[in-house]
Amino acid sequence: MRTRTHTRTRLACGLGAAVLGAAAVLTSPGSAFGANLLTNGDFETGTLNGWSCTGGLGSVVGSPVHGGGKALAGAASSSDNAKCTQTVSVQPNTTYTLSSWVRGNYVYLGVTGGASTWTPAAAGYSKLTLSFTTGASQTSAEIYLNGWYGQGTYYADDISLDGPGGGTDTTAPTTPGGLTSTGKSSSSVSLSWAASTDNVGVTGYDVYRGGTKVATSTTTGATVTGLTANTSYTFTVRARDLAGNTSAASDSLTVTTDGTTTPPTGFKQAAPYLYLGWGNPPSATTVMNATGAKWFTMAFILSSGGCNPAWDGQRALTGGVDQSTINAIRAAGGDIVPSIGGWQGNKLGPNCSTPEALAGAYQKVIDAYGLKAVDVDIENTDEFENAVVQDRILGALKIVKQNNPGLRTILTFGTGTTGPTSWGNRLIERARALNAGIDVFTIMPFDFGNASTDMYASTVSATEGLKTKLKSTFGWDDATAYAHIGISGMNGISDTQETTTIQNWTDIRDWANSHHIARLAFWSVNRDRGCPGGGLQESCSGIAQSDWQFTSLTAGFTG
């Protein structure tokens, strides 16, 4: 963070005002039931419905969250504190309790013209709570959250304003009936219920697990996620209206999640990337003879126009250098997995309009080579950071897996140093929700943006974060989660000037073996040649090494 004098001065003044405005507390987890007057206080709608944020700096994210699957993110800048507000009806001369779970530096919660509170720093979610009493003629109150100038993004979740709603409506909705489970997995339970009625109108329903609200819905159904396999949970539902009146709890329903499904065993793949369209590509069989490598990940299958696959979007699937290389690899006792997608180029995911059409494009590649596995390298804003295309790719992989018994499916995507980003978390969650049957989730632990990054430590940290996410999403144990993980590094100098040394890669390979993950790869064999001091290059690593040294190390991955 860059510190400037005028920013620090404004910050000190703001803190003083906040301290004088309210007696605030940070509390430990736990909440009591109350009528929440706020609309979309848990952001489970996936939108900012009910909220207004300055500068367009508010958004809804899938990670980090406190409860459910969504939270508010306010991207405070040096000139805008990302203030998000909502106005609600209240009653005069009445005491209300406002609370929110927040995360970040200098996060404020308050009532415009009234009490406020803040936390100077919260690495994890902490609860802010305050009380205020309305004036003698006050009938509305503006609730707000904001960060502070230059302090980065803050997060808020499960925001609640408890107390009686404004106006004269004091009639609660009727109790929801017929609570039942419509589906379940090892980590989720889907619920439905009969609609409540109200003299004015029901605005939504809150699902509780014991005394904790775990989901909100504007329909008569909801799915509770993040559960543990083979575990019993008891749920109730309450209806609420615009005035904040809340029904009695429904009859309780107890559901036991499914047990863990063990994945197919024996799939282990050491497959560094080989790219025939770039970087002075070496002879694959020469590399195999020198290193003992058997598998290569061959890049990249793109769109040649519309929903038609081709190597680099230009070379036909068969009859060219790509097919002759694959034939030579197989004749030498090896095999390949094609990489579909990548960082740039005209990709199939956005061009094929439906999962079925995309599956058809994938099938052409599978049929061309009788493949045992396919890898979709899902990157950039056109595929990875695009919810529609993410779901399309997952749906297509589910189809080809069903149509090709024994085919292994691999997803490769970027990561943070501590695990998947919000888009990575979404990809994993949707893979589970769509029952896509992905065999390996491969992260690319590089290009973190800091040249001094410890690439071994960051790779392990990122992989452990992925393991934790897989466990919580699928209900797997450690061993099962590791068996679904792949690591795809970048040898030598990365795009952001990080350095993965020979020793780093040796340690990463050994860690991968000791934790029995499924796949180890790197970008790329083309770069697996020494050129110390050469910086980022297409045909060498930028460091001192012997030819094919990273490939030789990778060949020692056995899982």
C-alpha positions, 0 to 999 in steps of 0.5 A, a space after each residue: 500500500 502506498 501511504 500519502 500524508 493527506 490520506 492518513 490525515 483524513 483517516 484519523 479524522 474519520 476514526 475520531 468521528 466514528 468513535 464519538 458516534 457510537 459505542 460499538 463492539 466486535 463480537 464472536 460468531 453467533 446470532 439471535 433470530 430477529 426481524 430483518 428489515 433490510 432487503 437482500 442483506 445476505 446478497 444471496 440473490 447474487 445482485 445488489 438489489 436494494 443497495 446503492 453503492 457510490 462510483 459503481 464500486 460495489 459488487 457481489 462476490 462468491 468469496 470470501 463469504 461469511 454465510 451462504 454463497 455470496 457477499 458484498 465487496 466494496 472496492 474503495 479507491 483513493 478517491 471513493 470509499 465505496 459507500 453502499 446504502 439502503 433506506 428502510 421504513 422505521 417507526 418513531 421513538 423506537 430502538 433498532 439493532 444494526 449488525 453486519 459481518 465485515 472483513 477488511 481495513 477500516 470498514 464502517 457500519 452506520 446510520 446516516 445522521 446517527 450512530 456508526 461503528 468501525 473496525 480498523 482491520 479484520 483479516 477474517 470476518 468480524 461482527 459489527 453491532 450498534 443500536 440506535 433510537 429513531 426520532 420522534 417523527 422519524 419514519 425512515 433510516 438510511 443504513 450504510 457501509 463503507 471502506 476507507 480511502 486507499 485501504 482496498 476492498 472491504 467485504 460485508 455479509 449477513 447485514 441485519 436491521 432488527 426491529 419493527 418495520 415502519 407503517 401500520 402493518 403489524 400482521 405477520 405472514 402465515 407459517 410456511 408449510 410442507 417443508 420437504 427436501 427435493 434433493 441432496 448431495 454430500 455437501 448440499 440440501 435442496 428444500 421446498 415449501 408451501 407459500 405463506 400468505 400476508 395481508 400486504 404481501 410476502 417478500 421472502 423466506 429465510 432458511 435456518 439450520 438450528 438458530 442460524 440463518 443459512 439461506 434466503 429466497 424470494 421463491 418457495 425453494 432454496 439450496 443450502 451448500 457447504 455441508 459435511 458428507 453423511 451428516 444430519 441437519 435440521 432446517 426450518 423456514 420463516 416468511 417475512 413481509 415488507 414491514 419486517 414482520 416475520 412468521 413463526 418457524 415452519 415444522 422442522 425437517 431433518 436431512 442427512 447428506 450423502 456419503 462421500 463418493 470415492 473417485 476412480 483410482 489410478 489416474 496419474 499424469 506427468 504431462 508438461 506442455 508442448 506447443 507446436 505453434 511457438 517457441 522453437 518446438 523441440 522434437 517430442 521423441 528426442 525429449 522423451 528419449 532424454 528424460 523418460 517422459 511419456 505424456 505431453 499436454 499439447 497446446 492449444 485447441 481453439 476455434 477456426 471460426 464458430 464452433 469448429 476446433 483446430 490447432 491454434 485455430 488454424 491447423 486442421 486436427 488431422 493430416 498435419 504436424 500435430 497429428 504426425 507428432 502425436 503419432 510419433 509420441 505414441 510410437 515411442 510408448 507415450 500419449 498426449 492430452 490436448 489443451 483446449 483454450 488458453 489465455 488468448 485466441 478465439 476460443 470454443 467456449 464463447 463460440 459454441 452457443 450451448 453445452 451440447 454444441 461445445 460437447 460436439 466440438 470436444 468430441 471431434 477432438 476426441 474422435 480424431 485421436 481416440 483420446 484418454 483425457 482432455 484438458 480445458 485450460 479455462 482462462 481470461 475474461 472470455 471463459 474463466 471470468 464469465 459465468 455463462 461460459 463456465 457453466 457451458 464448459 462444465 456442461 460440455 465436459 459432463 456430456 463427453 464424459 457420459 458419451 466416452 466411458 473411461 475418459 478423464 476430464 481436466 480443468 486448468 485455471 489460475 489461482 491466488 497464493 492461498 487458493 482459488 480466486 472467487 472465480 475459481 471457487 465458483 467454477 468448483 461449486 458449479 462443477 459440483 452443482 452440475 454434477 460435471 464429474 471433473 476428474 482433476 482440478 489443476 491450478 496454475 500457481 504462478 504470475 502472482 505479480 511479485 518477482 520475489 515470491 517463494 514459488 515452492 511455498 506459494 505453490 504448496 499454499 495455493 494447492 492446500 487452499 484448493 484442497 480445502 475448497 474441494 473438501 468443503 464443496 464435495 465433502 471429500 477427505 484429504 486423500 480424495 481431495 488430493 487425488 483430484 488435484 493437479 499442479 501446472 507451474 511455469 519453469 524458470 522466469 514467469 510473466 511477472 518475473 518470478 523464478 521457479 528454480 530447478 530446486 523449487 521444481 524438485 521440491 514441488 515434484 517431491 511434495 506432489 508425490 508425497 501428497 499423491 496428487 493426480 497431475 503435474 505439468 509445467 509451461 513449457 517443454 519449449 522453454 525447458 532450455 537454459 539461458 541464464 539472465 535471458 529474462 522471459 523467453 519463448 524458447 528457454 527458461 531464463 535461468 541456468 539449467 541443462 536441456 530438458 531438466 524440468 521435463 526430466 524432473 516431471 517424469 519422476 512424478 508418480 503420484 
